[in-house]
Amino acid sequence: MFDNLSDKLDKAFHILKGHGKITDVNVADTLKEVRRALLDADVNFKIAKDFTTRVKEKAIGENVLTTLQPGQLMVKIVKDELTELMGGDAAGVNLSGNPTVILMSGLQGSGKTTFSGKLANFLKTKKNKKPLLVACDIYRPAAINQLHVVGGQIGVEVYSEPENKNPVEIAQNAIKHAKANGFNVVIVDTAGRLAVDEEMMNEIANVHKAIEPHETLFVVDAMTGQDAVNTAKAFNDRLNFDGVILTKLDGDTRGGAAISIKSVVNKPIKFIGTGEKMEAIDVFYPNRMADRILGMGDVVSLVERAQEQYDEEEARKLQKKIAKNEFGFDDFLAQIQQIKKMGNMKDLVGMIPGAGKALKDVEIEDDAFKHIEAIIQSMTPAERSKPSLIDVKRKTRIAKGSGTKIEQVNQLMKQFDQMSKMMKMMQGGGGKNMMKAMAGMKGGMPKM
């Protein structure tokens, strides 16, 4: 995400490289490029202009840190201003009700129904809630079925009344059902349209008035850019919603909606969608997003995702296996599955400082591990638990079974052997032995 904007901002900061201090002249040239980068990212002209004006005032003001180079200072100021522009602090979802009623609003095609499921899954797994999904989209063909499918995927009950064509009644009956059956969160998925129209607005306004939700969220497709901001304003004028959800942010290389929307409606972005899987939902942190836009990565989010997948008991078992030299391909495959649960590979790489920029021209597919998985799954249970059994004849069979070449099998075997040795040495003597292991590995760290 934000690839184009990140590249153009990086070029803008290069104007200051080699200068000893910030002056009216060089800051004007830099900010001209910054403004152009924001406009290319589909940021509203007035917002881009006001943004660069504030940056200029701070850059040539009195509070200049003499320890920083002009380029570094400009990056810091732009980061602070971007963070503020996108909302400053992360905004949580209001879960005070019993049950908490959350109304989802937005245009058709924005990903509202899918995100209702993602939000239910998030509240169930991260907040220990018992959510109920409510199908109030009575117009779109198969909308009710879609929500039932989504609910089935995440193990969350879906309330629907297929014969009832009154969304207000359906929502009210669902809340009664939730109270009677111990649900503490009710997520109401409403109908969308292909464009903002009076009939749709009146209907959702009636639902809003009847159920008095604790939280009203506006779901918008980030890839629609400035149109997303204009639509948000139209909805906010009628619903006075509490927060914004940006979907499909993983497919948007411009990022204008994420940057502009807070300024226009003065409502925070609460969540973002970062992929198709039900787990692909993140709380929106403006400061972390500013870091990513400026190519600084997002180590905190990366660590948080890793911690979510960390199982202390499994880690203890793995430690014992490594100590006994019993680490096999089944264990290796389990580690790959853990990494895959953290999110798509391109998104994860973008969280590593400098990696996104270094690999910007490298296509990182979401199924980056598929060849490794195919090779391991083509091994027998005995071969996976005891890799030393795999000879040339077995390698040939494994290559044929996995649809790969024998060279790829050899490469995986070699890298697995190196990794096993490194893990064994890490067990024995901490950092000192780890450095020895890494130094002894031909070609450096194993490549996935």
PyMOL commands that set and color helices and strands:
alter all, ss='L'
color gray80, all
select helices_A, chain A and resi 3-16+24-40+45-59+70-85+112-126+143-154+167-180+198-211+222-224+226-239+249-251+256-265+286-293+299-309+312-323+329-341+345-350+355-358+370-377+381-385+387-389+392-402+406-440
alter helices_A, ss='H'
color red, helices_A
select strands_A, chain A and resi 100-106+131-136+158-159+185-190+215-221+243-247+269-273+281-283
alter strands_A, ss='S'
color yellow, strands_A
deselect
rebuild
show_as cartoon
